[in-house]
Amino acid sequence: MTKVYPNGAATATANVTAYEADRDSGSDEATVLTVWKKSLLLNCNGFTVFDTKGNLVFRVDNYLSGRKGEIVLMDAYGKPLLTIRRKRLSLGDNWMVYDGETVVNPRFCMKKNVNMLNNKYLAQVNNKNSVLYQIEGSYAQRCCAVYDGKRRKVAEIKRKEAAVGGVALGVDVFRLVVQPDLDTSVAMAFVILLDQMYGSSSSRR
């Protein structure tokens, strides 16, 4: 089996500070992350996310478990960064995203596009009455782009190939490319929500 990441979890955790420093340095280069739809914990579903050096950056260990309709995105140390909760009593697939473990004053919400007459985009990200981002493409094919209100591409989901021989790793391992204008944790929240909306147990778009 092709190795997804070069470093072990312990080494990655020790080096995550370097990733944070690089991200905060004001670089104009995009951040490229490897997303693995697999938890580091046994008997637990989730996501594990690495940078280009193989260092652990984000993790989700409570995916589809625990309290119904709630997912927590954590950093490499296990600190909660964002709490994602399904919005109750709403039409369609609508989710609220909060900072840390709070469940008041959502940072933004993301809603699945259910308009059959306008299927250009997969989901829309809103803050109150303002549209912040639209996500287009096919999550099932791991080929998506996130556009801001000025139609600038701020993030992409891409298929990942093995370093040797160009062998595809399958849909459970893919790249997340994030431009400097978008927080990487927010981009990862988009991935989690797309998987909720269009994953294997949902519609295959």
Secondary structure by P-SEA (a helix, b strand, c coil): ccccccccaaaaaaaaaaaaaaaaccccbbbbbbbbcccccccccbbbbbcccccccbbbcccccccccbbbbbcccccccbbbbcccccccbbbbbbcccccccccccccccccccccccccccccccccccccccccccccbbbbcccccccbbbbbbbcccccccccccbbbbbbcccccaaaaaaaaaaaaaacccccccc
